[in-house]
Amino acid sequence: MIIRLLRPRCHQASAVYNGSYYERLPSLTFLLHCSPCRGSCVVAIPSARGATATEVLVDKSFHITVLRTASGTLVFPDATGTTGDSATPVGTYKVTVKQANPSWHWEGKVYAPYLQDKANGLGVRWIGISLPSYGLHGTDEPFSIGKDVSHGCVRHQNADVTKAFPMIPTGTPVSIIETPVPQQTEGMVTDFLELYDLLAVMGGSH
């Protein structure tokens, strides 16, 4: 499947993404090339915007969430879990519930929706999956994207999850994968996503 990188003042680039390591790496390279642009860098075929996702793929190795549609593919950077009980579980699931501006129940406390309480760790959207208490969501920590820092859920910049939210209907399959990558590549991805976080905050996605 062809992926094109399109951003204002950015020239087009393309790569193939089918899940293998050597075909995933160019997607990150094109994101790196686009990093001077402000705001959320999204890898996408233009016609994929506004389409309905037929599958969601969370690639823990590259910290990206992939939305496959009949007309193209979108890729958003993400953050996943740490280790042990806080790891993001590899497996195949489906979307079971969606909520805009969710409240957050955590450690005996209820946080109001993010727009009222910036300490709400779910950010502005919640997309729950068939593994209870796990899901895709926004964040109250925009500089955490691209790292293994969550309690097991998959975090995104609020602007990114807002774009993805209407594209993902209930029942959509969600696959979470992880494959080893060279340490040098992992470092490159981490460095880029730290810059991505900064640019996203500067662009107002938080």
KAQUINOR-V616626 format. One record per residue. N is the residue number from 1. RES is the residue in three letters. PSI is psi in whole degrees, 0 to 359 (NA if undefined). OMEGA is omega in whole degrees, -180 to 180 (* if undefined). D_CENTER is the distance of its C-alpha to the mean C-alpha in whole Angstrom. Layout:
n={N,N}
res={RES,RES}
psi={PSI,PSI}
omega={OMEGA,OMEGA}
d_center={D_CENTER,D_CENTER}
//
This chain:
n={1,2,3,4,5,6,7,8,9,10,11,12,13,14,15,16,17,18,19,20,21,22,23,24,25,26,27,28,29,30,31,32,33,34,35,36,37,38,39,40,41,42,43,44,45,46,47,48,49,50,51,52,53,54,55,56,57,58,59,60,61,62,63,64,65,66,67,68,69,70,71,72,73,74,75,76,77,78,79,80,81,82,83,84,85,86,87,88,89,90,91,92,93,94,95,96,97,98,99,100,101,102,103,104,105,106,107,108,109,110,111,112,113,114,115,116,117,118,119,120,121,122,123,124,125,126,127,128,129,130,131,132,133,134,135,136,137,138,139,140,141,142,143,144,145,146,147,148,149,150,151,152,153,154,155,156,157,158,159,160,161,162,163,164,165,166,167,168,169,170,171,172,173,174,175,176,177,178,179,180,181,182,183,184,185,186,187,188,189,190,191,192,193,194,195,196,197,198,199,200,201,202,203,204,205,206}
res={MET,ILE,ILE,ARG,LEU,LEU,ARG,PRO,ARG,CYS,HIS,GLN,ALA,SER,ALA,VAL,TYR,ASN,GLY,SER,TYR,TYR,GLU,ARG,LEU,PRO,SER,LEU,THR,PHE,LEU,LEU,HIS,CYS,SER,PRO,CYS,ARG,GLY,SER,CYS,VAL,VAL,ALA,ILE,PRO,SER,ALA,ARG,GLY,ALA,THR,ALA,THR,GLU,VAL,LEU,VAL,ASP,LYS,SER,PHE,HIS,ILE,THR,VAL,LEU,ARG,THR,ALA,SER,GLY,THR,LEU,VAL,PHE,PRO,ASP,ALA,THR,GLY,THR,THR,GLY,ASP,SER,ALA,THR,PRO,VAL,GLY,THR,TYR,LYS,VAL,THR,VAL,LYS,GLN,ALA,ASN,PRO,SER,TRP,HIS,TRP,GLU,GLY,LYS,VAL,TYR,ALA,PRO,TYR,LEU,GLN,ASP,LYS,ALA,ASN,GLY,LEU,GLY,VAL,ARG,TRP,ILE,GLY,ILE,SER,LEU,PRO,SER,TYR,GLY,LEU,HIS,GLY,THR,ASP,GLU,PRO,PHE,SER,ILE,GLY,LYS,ASP,VAL,SER,HIS,GLY,CYS,VAL,ARG,HIS,GLN,ASN,ALA,ASP,VAL,THR,LYS,ALA,PHE,PRO,MET,ILE,PRO,THR,GLY,THR,PRO,VAL,SER,ILE,ILE,GLU,THR,PRO,VAL,PRO,GLN,GLN,THR,GLU,GLY,MET,VAL,THR,ASP,PHE,LEU,GLU,LEU,TYR,ASP,LEU,LEU,ALA,VAL,MET,GLY,GLY,SER,HIS}
psi={132,137,130,143,117,119,152,134,10,138,162,150,158,156,165,137,111,14,343,154,311,343,347,325,317,328,319,326,318,325,319,317,329,356,333,344,147,152,201,115,116,128,124,150,131,320,346,336,128,356,175,129,135,344,144,128,122,114,100,330,322,3,52,147,126,127,116,133,172,339,3,190,138,146,128,137,151,178,141,186,172,252,172,227,344,6,151,117,127,140,184,127,192,157,129,336,147,142,128,142,58,152,160,120,113,124,47,4,146,121,134,163,151,324,337,332,104,357,2,112,348,350,219,351,149,128,97,147,175,359,110,136,2,151,185,140,181,208,156,4,80,340,5,349,134,7,165,86,350,178,10,338,176,111,152,161,144,322,323,314,332,321,321,329,308,347,348,98,161,137,352,131,141,117,131,121,163,127,147,142,153,147,321,318,318,320,321,315,317,315,316,315,334,321,320,315,315,314,325,318,316,328,357,16,350,NA}
omega={-176,177,176,177,-179,175,175,180,175,177,-174,173,-178,179,177,178,174,174,180,-174,-174,177,174,-175,180,180,178,178,180,175,177,-180,-175,-170,177,180,180,172,-170,176,-178,174,-174,160,-175,-177,180,-179,-180,179,179,180,174,179,172,179,176,-179,-177,-177,-177,-180,177,173,-176,174,178,176,179,-175,180,-175,173,-179,179,172,179,172,-179,-173,-179,-179,177,-179,-179,178,174,-172,174,179,180,-175,173,178,-178,-177,177,178,173,180,-176,165,-177,177,-175,176,175,-179,177,179,177,177,-172,-178,176,-177,-176,176,179,-174,179,-177,-170,-179,175,176,-176,179,-173,170,-171,178,178,178,175,-177,175,-177,169,-179,-174,179,180,-176,-177,-177,174,-171,-174,177,178,177,-178,-178,175,169,-177,179,-179,-178,175,177,-176,-171,-178,-178,-172,179,173,-178,180,176,177,178,177,-175,176,177,-180,174,179,-178,180,179,179,178,179,-179,180,180,-180,-175,172,176,177,180,-179,-179,179,178,178,-179,175,-177,-179,*}
d_center={19,19,16,17,16,17,18,21,23,21,23,21,20,20,19,18,16,17,16,18,18,20,18,15,16,17,14,13,17,17,14,16,19,17,16,20,18,18,14,11,11,10,11,13,17,18,19,16,15,17,17,16,14,16,14,10,10,8,9,10,12,10,7,5,4,7,9,13,16,19,19,16,13,10,7,4,4,4,7,9,13,16,19,21,21,18,16,13,16,15,17,17,16,16,15,18,17,16,17,16,17,18,20,19,22,22,25,27,26,25,23,23,20,18,20,23,22,20,20,18,15,13,13,14,12,12,12,14,15,18,18,19,18,14,11,8,9,9,11,14,14,12,13,12,8,9,11,13,14,13,15,13,11,7,6,5,7,10,10,7,7,11,11,9,11,14,13,13,16,18,19,16,15,12,13,12,13,15,17,19,19,21,21,22,19,17,18,18,14,14,16,14,11,14,15,12,12,16,15,13,15,18,17,17,13,14}
//
